[in-house]
């Protein structure tokens, strides 16, 4: 029987998980690994939204992040997502279904509405997943604009205007992460 070798991506993922695990902890159970992956996911989402500085506090799990989105994310989180994904104002407005005037109003108010926060969170989630999968934010930003055959020759960014399109993009990123080229 041949011994399976770990791929570089599996080793990188495991090293990220091990980096968070306290010394002496056991990680042989799949449940522990899944929990660590969930923690990393929350951390990467918080970072994609501007981190603790922008979100004004510690968000340690997805429930806290969901509550923050329900009460309205700070406007600065939208600015952070725009910068990290290298989006133009018009491009961001189109993806988020927000008129420019509404964006200007939210900038004055310094807070997004709950539905707007949900759309910004969706964009940040896809951006964070693309960054992790592709290695950095620059590659992720380019990939989001490039037409993709697995998405019907449409750019992933074009599909992020609703939940179904976002799930399609997440599926493609998931396939890429597991070694299936898309």
Protein Blocks (a to p, Z undefined) as FASTA:
>chain_A
ZZddddfklmmmmmmmmmmpcghiackbfklmmmmmmmmmmmmmmmmnnpjmlnopadfb
fklmmmmmmnopafklmmmmmmmnopafklmmmmnopafklmmmmmmnopacfklmmmmm
mmmmmmmmmmmmnopaklmmmmmmpccfkloopafklmmmpmklmmmmmmmmmmmmnopa
ZZ
